[in-house]
Amino acid sequence: MILLIIIYWDDVGATHLYLHSTISGPPSSYPPPERHFTPRHKASDDKGKSFLSDIDTFVNQFLERSSESSKEVRDDNTLGALGNMSGDAGNPEEKYVSRREWKIHWTPITMEKKQRQDDRKQLVHDLCSINSILDFPGKGRTFDDIPNKELDHLIVDDRHGIIYCYVPKVACTNWKRIMIVLSESLNGVNGVPYHDPLAIPTEHIHNSSLHLTFNKFWKRYGKFSRHLMKIKLKKYTKFLFVRDPFVRLISAYRNKFEQVNEEFYRAFAVVMLKRYGNYSNPPSSVIDAFSAGIRPSFSNFIQYLLDHETEKEMPFNEHWRQVYRLCHPCQINYDFIGKLETLDEDAEHLLRVLRVDNIVQFPPSYRNKTASSWEQDWFANIPYESRKKLYKLYEADFKLFGYSKPDKLLHDL
């Protein structure tokens, strides 16, 4: 690893200490990493460059020459540029993983799977274009415009050069298990990191302290945080998994309001019961409510989502927040887009792309998951106008990720 320590004075005489390692990319004043298709931005001109950017350019060129010499050991069918990754000094979470530990495949990935990924990414790229007629809040933002608090779903594994944007109700529990195993962020009772995803205790999986996420970078790296995010976005392989938006809502309702969940009952169910369920004084606990046969209906849940007052009080909970708001697909160029509807195939493909299928396997799919064929039954009691408004609310997710408009639900009965 090359580490450069540079002390310099800026135009107003302030002193700056700059630590620069081999993972460094363009300076933070550069635009975020661009898509693999048609670039939407141009790099800043020479006028804006500094001595530091010259150093960055030199290091990047050095790394590119080094990577060319080892080109023969790469898998030409993998996605993303994992590169030669090393952690920042003093951060135990960021460990270098030798290239020889990555699995090399001698058989190509099928053209069908490669084409599926190309089609999914091309669709996102096209709809994020300024020429697209699809419009939704935040579409035109740059990566720098996104507040840190909205980057809390981007989990980073520096050991293998992976960034995962987790979407609740889209197999995120098992993908978080995978990330814990890969990052070795949790040890078992014997003091050894977990190697079996299913052996990880359930109570630890969603523990935010076990996952390094982008929103934590500011506290750790200060003013260099965005610079480091852009480096990792450029160098690492980025993926997310999505699901039919309406089916995801049904799954969220079933999980959070049809099962005993004190936290969601107090935070959301009580509000729904008071506003839309004609309960002026609902039971104070979920146990008492369930014992009395009281719970918000699916119709109450939809009313809550469509109520303009809801997000004036607080943003949507992550379990029903739109994917474009969680993962920012128009600002982040994802290398792999998986779908719950093709989970088994996509998981196998992705682990191979990441070259970690010799380390971990995706757990078997949960067979009792919410099925898309249930939509007609679940929406039977939802008024036609409410269905149309709900589709409009989640239209960007439907279109960005290639889900057909649910015409059967949206035509006037």
N, C-alpha and C positions, 0 to 999 in steps of 0.2 A: 504494500500500500504506500502511495506517495502522500506525504502530509506536508503542506506548505503553510508556514506561519508568516503572515504579512502584516506589517504595521504601516498605516498610511494616514495622510492628512487630507481631509476633503476641502472643498472650496471655501468653507467658512472657518477652517482651522481646527475642526474637531478631530480628535484622534480615534482611529478605529483599529481593532484587532480582528483579523480575518483568518479563520482556520479553514483550510481547503484540503479535502481528501480526494482520492481517486473516484469517488462517486459523484463528484460535482459536475453539474451541467451548466447550462446558460445562466447568467445572473438573473436575480429575481425581477429585474426590470423588463426581461423578455416576456413575450406572450406565453400562455400555457401551451403544453405540447399539442401538436395538431393531429388531425385525423390522417389515416393512411390514404385517403382518397384525394379529394381536392382541397388544398390548403385554403383556409378562410382568412388567414392573417399573414403579414410579412414581418420578418425580424426587423428590429430597429436598425437605422442606418448607422454608419460609422461615427456620426456626430455624437451619438449617445453612448458610445463605447468608452471604457476606461481601461486603465492598466489591469484591473482585476479581470475584466472580460477577456483581455488578451491571454491572461494566465489560464482562464477557463477554456479558451479555444485550444491552447497548447495541450492541456491535459486531455481534453476530449479527443484530439487528434492522436495523441499517444495511445489512448485506450482503444481507439478504432484500429490502429495498426496492430496492437497486441491481439485484439480479438480476431483479426484476419489470419494471424499465424496459427490459430487453433481452430480454424473454421471447419476442418475435417471432422472434428468430434461433435459438431452440432447436429441436432436433428432438424433437417430441413422442413419437417412438417409441423414443427411447433410454432405457436403464435407468440408474439411479444418478444422483446429483446431483453433477456435476463441479464446478459452482460456479466462483467466481473464485479461482483458486489462485495463491498466491505462495509462494516458498521462504523458509525461515528465513534471516535475515541470517547471512552468513559460511559458508554451506554451498553450495559450487558445484554439488553434485548436485541441488539443488532450484531449478529455474529456472522462471520464469513463462512460460507459453505463451499467447500472445494468442488470444482466442476466434476471431478471423478465420482462424486457421490450421486450425481444426477443420473437417472436412467437414460440410456441411449437405445432407441428403437431402430431396428434395421428394416422393418416393414412399414410401408407408408400408411398414413391415415387415409381412409377411403375418400374418394372424390365427393361422394354424397354428403359426408359429414363436413368436409371443408366447404362445400357449396352452401350448406345450411348456415354455417357461421358467416360466410361472406354475404349471404342474402340478408341475414338479420342485422349485421353491422351497416350494410349499405342502406337499408331502410331507415335506420336511425340517422345516419349521415344526411340522407336526402331530406328528411322531415325537419332536421335541425338547421338546414340551410335557410338563409335569409329569403330565398326565393320561394320557400314552401308556404302554402296557404295555411298550414296548421299553426295556430297561435295559442300560447298558454303562458301563464305568469312565469317570469324568469328565463324564458327561452333565449333572449338576447344578451343575457349576462355573460361576462367573462368569468374565468375561474377566480380571479382576484376579487370579483364582486360578491362572491359567496361568503357569508359570515362563517366564522369558525364553528359556531354552534350547529350549523347545518352540515358540517363535515363529520359528524359523529358516527356515521354508519360505514365509514371507510376504514376497514381493518387492515393493518399492515403486517406482513411477515417479512422481516428483513433477512432472515436466514435463507429463504428461497426466492426472494424477489417477487412477492405476490401482494396484490391489493384486492380485497374482497369487499364489495358493497353489499351488506346484508339487508334483505327485505323480509320483514316479519311475515309469517304465514306462507313462506316460499322455501321450505326446507332449511331455514336459516339455523335451526338448532343443530342439525347434523353438519352443516358447513362450518359452524363455529367450533364444533368438536374437531373437525379436520384442521382448522387454523390453530387450535390449541396444541394438537399433536405436532404440527409442522414447526410452530414457533417454540415448542418446548417451554411454554410459559407456566405449566402446572406440573408439579411432582406428585407422585403417589405416596402412599404411606412408607414405602421403602426408600424414598428420596430420589427415585429415578423418574424422569419425565414419562408421562403416559404415551404409549405407543398404539393402544387400541382405543379408537374414538368412543366406542360404546362403554368402555370402562370408566370414563370420566363421570364423576357424580353429577347428577342433574342440577343440583343447586349451584354448581360452579360454572356451568356453560354460559350463562348470560351475565356473569360477573364482569362488569366493565373493566375492572382492574387487571383482568387477565388478557385484555386485548388492547394493543396499541392502535389508537385511532387518530385520524388527522386532527380532530378538534383538541387533542392533547399536545400538539406540537408547539403551540404558542408558549405554554407554560414551560416546556422543556427547552425549546430552542430560541425563544424570543423573536427578534426581528428577522432571524434567518429561517423562520418556520415555513413561510410560503416558498422560499427558495428551495428548501429541502423537499417540500411536497411536490414541486414541479419536477425536481430531479427524479424522485421516486415514480411519479406518474409517467415520466419519459422512459425510465429504465425497466420498471417492473411490469409484470403481466397482470392486467386488471380484469376482473370478471364480476358478473352479477347473475342472479337467477330471477326470473319473473314468472307471472301467472296471470290467467284471465282475471281482469280487475273485479268483475262482479263475483266470481267464484271466491276470490280472495276475501271479499267483504263477508260472504256467507261463512267462510271458515273462521274469520275473526269473530263474528257474532257467536258462532257455536262454541268457540274456545273460551271466550271471555265472559259471556253472559248466560250460556246454558250450563256452565259448570261453576262450581263453587269457587269464587275468586273475590276475596274480601277487598283487595286493592281496587279492582275495576268496578266492583259494586259501589263502593263509596265515592270513587272519583267520577264515574260516568252513569251507572245504572240509576242511582238515586236522582240525578238530574233528569234523565229520560222519563222516569216514572212520574216525577212532579210536573214536568212540562207537557208530556204527551200521553201519559198513562192514567191521568185523573186520580193520582194518589197525592193528596196534599201533605200527608205525613207518612211516607213509606217506612218500613222497618229499618232500624239503625244498623243491622248487620245482615250479611248475606245468608247466614244460617237461618235467622228468623224469617227472612223474606222467602227463602225456598220452602221452609216449613209451612208457610202460609200460602204457598203456591203463587207467590208474587215475583215476577221478573219482567224486565222490559221485553216487548215483542220485537220481532225483526222489523216490523213497521215502525215502531218507536225508534229503533236504531237508524233507519233510513231518514226519518224526520229530523233526528239529531244531526245527521251529516248535512242535510240540506238547509238547516236553519242558519241564517246569516249571522246570528248572535254567537254561534258555537265558536268560530275562530276569532271572534272579537275577544273572547275570554281566554283562549289558549289555542295554539296550533293543533291540528289533528294529531292524535296519538299515532305513534309509528305503525301500529297494526292496521290502520286504515288510511294512513297518509299516502298520497300518490307516489309511485316509484320515481317519477321525474323530480320530485322534491326531495326524495331520500338520496338518490344516486347521481343526479345531475348529468344525464347522458349527453346533453348538448355542450357541456363544458369538459367532460372527461371522455377520452377516446378509449372505450372498453375493447379489450382484445378478444373477449369471449362473452357471449350472451347465451345463458342457458335458460331453459323453460321447465317448469314443473311437469308439464304435459309430456315431456320427453326426458324426464329426470335421469333415469337409469343410463340411457345412451349418452346424454350430455355429461353426466358426472364421470363416466368412464373416459370419454373423450377429453374432458378438461384435465383430469389427473395425468393423463398421458401428455397433454400439451405442456403441463407444468413440470413434467418429468419427475413426478413424485409417486407414481403408481407402484413403485417398489418399496415405498415407505408406508403408505396408507391406502386403504380402500374405503370407498363411500359406503356407509351402512345401508342395509337393505331398505327399500322404500316402505313407508308406512302405508299399509293397504286400506286403512279405514279413513282415508282423506276425503275431503269434500269433493264431489264429482260435479263436473260442468253440466251433466244431464239433469241435475237437481234444480237448475236455475228457474225453470218454468214453475215448479211447485213453490219455491221460496218467494218468488215475486208475484204469486197469484193474488195476494191481498194488497199489493202496492199499487196505488192509483197510476194511471197512464201518465199523467203530467209529472208525477214524482219520478217515474222511471226515466222520462226524457231528461229531467234536470240532473238525475244521478249520472246518466251517461255523459252529459255535458261536463260534469265535474271530473269524470275519469276518462274523458275522451282522449287526452294526450297519451295516457298509458295504453289504451286500446290501440291507437294508431302507431305509436312509436315502436311497439313490440309485436306488431303484426297480428293482433287479435281482431277477428271479424266483429263488425257491429251486430249486437244481438237483436236482429230485426223482429224476431218472434216476440220479444218482450216489449219492443218499442212501437209496434203498430197498434192503432186504436181499436180495442175490442168493441 
